[in-house]
Amino acid sequence: MFKLYKRDETGRIAAYHEAWAEPERRRIVEHWGMVGTEGETEVHRIWFFGSLEKQFNSILDPARALGFAELVTSDFTHLIVEYALGRSPNDDDLGRRLDIEERLNEVLGWTGLGECDRGAMTPDSMEAICEVVDFDLAKSVIEDALKDSDFEDYSRIYQE
């Protein structure tokens, strides 16, 4: 997956443009929009006789020409969604945490905000740990996405 971002005149990360391959479906998916929105998607057929790198470049070079670029690690913030358990975690909690991570990864990915790439278990809670480009916006999007779902019982969302 290739993720590019563009900053506005104040330096805030404002837009995203990304692409990833789905070889089993013989396609490259291009996805772009304003950070915090689901944006737009276009599907491109993978041509097996051409270099995959060249195909990605032909899709992403127009965005690069408009100022989109990859970010560095320091551009991301840790966002943690914590679930208080009030007891020691068990195997069911681990399965639930993995489901939460998957849901958060989907929400953050489709809105260009980042990804949920890991989790942790503490003696009395579990956490989903995300890397995001805008903490406040990501928190708001996550709160909306978890509302009225099986995962709405988080105890807090905080920045590390």
Secondary structure, DSSP 8 states (H G I E B T S, - for coil): -EEEEEE-TTS-EEEEEEEEEEGGGTEEEEEEEETTS--EEEEEE--TTS-HHHHHHHHHHHHHHTT-B---GGG-EEEEEEEE-SS---HHHHHHHHHHHHHHHHHHHHTTSEEEEEEEEETTEEEEEEEES-HHHHHHHHHHHHTTSTTTT-SEEEE-
